[in-house]
Amino acid sequence: MTKFDVLTVGNAIVDIIARCDENFITDNGIIKGAMNLIDAERAELLYSRMGPALEASGGSAGNTASGVASFGGKAAYFGKVANDQLGDIFIHDIRAQGVHFETKPLAGPPPTARSMIFVTPDGERSMNTYLGACVELGPEDVEEQVVAEAKVTYFEGYLWDPPRAKDAIRECARIAHAHGREMSMTLSDSFCVHRYRGEFLDLMRSGTIDIVFANKAEALALYETEDFEEALTKISQDCRLAAVTMSEEGSVILSKGERTKVEAISIPAVVDTTGAGDLYAAGFLYGYTVGRSLADCGRLGSLAAGLVIQQVGPRPLQSLAAEAKKLGLI
């Protein structure tokens, strides 16, 4: 028996979410739909220009851990916050959702990470992230027993930005594989893929990573092609299992030369796309670690993603287990 279904590792970030118009994005030089890394000075500037905002614990892998727990799975999380107000908010929120989180907070500066997220009328989110304490996550924060007792350890590609986190991930992979567990990653963002394309491919081709999550744009960026079919063929060759999402067109799961197409769920309107990919991974990994078929894993991912984009904020506001039961998925 394993103690955890899924352990996620990521940047522990508090999201500060506000609505804005298209002109705000243009006037402030924000790359729409991307995760823009910013320094402390720009973080203060953007915060001063924001309208009324909602504060919510986020961070890609933290959202995934919360999603797994909402399905009823046993989830754990590694991520670095500071001993400050935003850090306290993050710790409270993730533990309140039933996720094991014991990473020691940073005693001094830099402060807990925050991401100013601007949501335009089309529901698209543009993230502006000051990493703060996240950059201090390192191998010393890896709880060996937690990795050894997790069926799958999953991390976000964004972790390749803070350098010491790479060593932590490689240590997780060593421990996981030594105990017969699996490693998974999400490519996170097409701009992130452009920064680390060679390293991401090496992680996949070396067998360090067993399961990969990507969206269509990230898959195209990974193989520097505009031919989606070519990207799907190559990613299926480079890793044992891949799930590629395509927004309203659903997702495709590739394993052992076979493809499984999964439809997106029908929703009345997109409110905020923040967390869509994170929650797809949560549903998929929950299904995977409890032994469901790949098609069912994809359906659980589609459900979670479809629900989260109908709300503001990246973590589920309703029980995903209850919603899945209504549809006969669990």
ChimeraX attribute file (.defattr): number of C-alpha atoms within 10 A of each C-alpha:
attribute: neighborCount
match mode: 1-to-1
recipient: residues
	/A:1	6
	/A:2	11
	/A:3	15
	/A:4	21
	/A:5	24
	/A:6	33
	/A:7	30
	/A:8	28
	/A:9	30
	/A:10	26
	/A:11	31
	/A:12	30
	/A:13	29
	/A:14	22
	/A:15	26
	/A:16	23
	/A:17	26
	/A:18	19
	/A:19	19
	/A:20	17
	/A:21	12
	/A:22	13
	/A:23	10
	/A:24	15
	/A:25	16
	/A:26	11
	/A:27	8
	/A:28	11
	/A:29	9
	/A:30	16
	/A:31	13
	/A:32	17
	/A:33	18
	/A:34	17
	/A:35	22
	/A:36	18
	/A:37	14
	/A:38	17
	/A:39	12
	/A:40	15
	/A:41	10
	/A:42	14
	/A:43	17
	/A:44	12
	/A:45	11
	/A:46	15
	/A:47	16
	/A:48	9
	/A:49	10
	/A:50	17
	/A:51	12
	/A:52	10
	/A:53	15
	/A:54	13
	/A:55	16
	/A:56	21
	/A:57	24
	/A:58	27
	/A:59	27
	/A:60	28
	/A:61	33
	/A:62	32
	/A:63	29
	/A:64	36
	/A:65	34
	/A:66	31
	/A:67	35
	/A:68	32
	/A:69	26
	/A:70	26
	/A:71	22
	/A:72	16
	/A:73	24
	/A:74	23
	/A:75	29
	/A:76	28
	/A:77	28
	/A:78	26
	/A:79	29
	/A:80	29
	/A:81	32
	/A:82	24
	/A:83	18
	/A:84	15
	/A:85	11
	/A:86	21
	/A:87	24
	/A:88	14
	/A:89	16
	/A:90	25
	/A:91	20
	/A:92	13
	/A:93	16
	/A:94	22
	/A:95	15
	/A:96	11
	/A:97	17
	/A:98	18
	/A:99	25
	/A:100	19
	/A:101	17
	/A:102	15
	/A:103	17
	/A:104	15
	/A:105	20
	/A:106	19
	/A:107	12
	/A:108	10
	/A:109	11
	/A:110	17
	/A:111	21
	/A:112	27
	/A:113	26
	/A:114	29
	/A:115	27
	/A:116	26
	/A:117	28
	/A:118	30
	/A:119	25
	/A:120	21
	/A:121	14
	/A:122	13
	/A:123	20
	/A:124	19
	/A:125	25
	/A:126	23
	/A:127	25
	/A:128	24
	/A:129	24
	/A:130	23
	/A:131	25
	/A:132	23
	/A:133	27
	/A:134	27
	/A:135	19
	/A:136	20
	/A:137	29
	/A:138	19
	/A:139	17
	/A:140	12
	/A:141	17
	/A:142	20
	/A:143	14
	/A:144	14
	/A:145	11
	/A:146	22
	/A:147	30
	/A:148	24
	/A:149	21
	/A:150	26
	/A:151	26
	/A:152	27
	/A:153	30
	/A:154	32
	/A:155	29
	/A:156	24
	/A:157	23
	/A:158	22
	/A:159	24
	/A:160	20
	/A:161	17
	/A:162	17
	/A:163	13
	/A:164	16
	/A:165	24
	/A:166	17
	/A:167	16
	/A:168	20
	/A:169	24
	/A:170	15
	/A:171	17
	/A:172	25
	/A:173	24
	/A:174	16
	/A:175	21
	/A:176	24
	/A:177	18
	/A:178	11
	/A:179	14
	/A:180	11
	/A:181	18
	/A:182	21
	/A:183	26
	/A:184	24
	/A:185	24
	/A:186	25
	/A:187	22
	/A:188	23
	/A:189	22
	/A:190	21
	/A:191	17
	/A:192	22
	/A:193	24
	/A:194	15
	/A:195	13
	/A:196	18
	/A:197	18
	/A:198	12
	/A:199	12
	/A:200	22
	/A:201	17
	/A:202	14
	/A:203	16
	/A:204	20
	/A:205	16
	/A:206	12
	/A:207	15
	/A:208	21
	/A:209	26
	/A:210	23
	/A:211	22
	/A:212	24
	/A:213	25
	/A:214	24
	/A:215	20
	/A:216	18
	/A:217	18
	/A:218	24
	/A:219	26
	/A:220	21
	/A:221	18
	/A:222	23
	/A:223	20
	/A:224	12
	/A:225	13
	/A:226	12
	/A:227	11
	/A:228	14
	/A:229	10
	/A:230	13
	/A:231	20
	/A:232	21
	/A:233	12
	/A:234	14
	/A:235	25
	/A:236	20
	/A:237	17
	/A:238	19
	/A:239	22
	/A:240	18
	/A:241	21
	/A:242	24
	/A:243	29
	/A:244	24
	/A:245	29
	/A:246	16
	/A:247	17
	/A:248	13
	/A:249	12
	/A:250	17
	/A:251	24
	/A:252	21
	/A:253	21
	/A:254	23
	/A:255	17
	/A:256	10
	/A:257	10
	/A:258	9
	/A:259	16
	/A:260	13
	/A:261	18
	/A:262	22
	/A:263	18
	/A:264	20
	/A:265	17
	/A:266	11
	/A:267	11
	/A:268	6
	/A:269	12
	/A:270	17
	/A:271	19
	/A:272	24
	/A:273	24
	/A:274	31
	/A:275	26
	/A:276	26
	/A:277	29
	/A:278	28
	/A:279	32
	/A:280	28
	/A:281	34
	/A:282	33
	/A:283	30
	/A:284	26
	/A:285	31
	/A:286	29
	/A:287	26
	/A:288	20
	/A:289	17
	/A:290	12
	/A:291	11
	/A:292	17
	/A:293	12
	/A:294	23
	/A:295	18
	/A:296	18
	/A:297	27
	/A:298	31
	/A:299	25
	/A:300	33
	/A:301	31
	/A:302	29
	/A:303	24
	/A:304	33
	/A:305	28
	/A:306	24
	/A:307	21
	/A:308	28
	/A:309	25
	/A:310	19
	/A:311	18
	/A:312	22
	/A:313	24
	/A:314	29
	/A:315	30
	/A:316	23
	/A:317	13
	/A:318	11
	/A:319	14
	/A:320	22
	/A:321	20
	/A:322	15
	/A:323	17
	/A:324	17
	/A:325	11
	/A:326	10
	/A:327	10
	/A:328	8
	/A:329	16
	/A:330	14
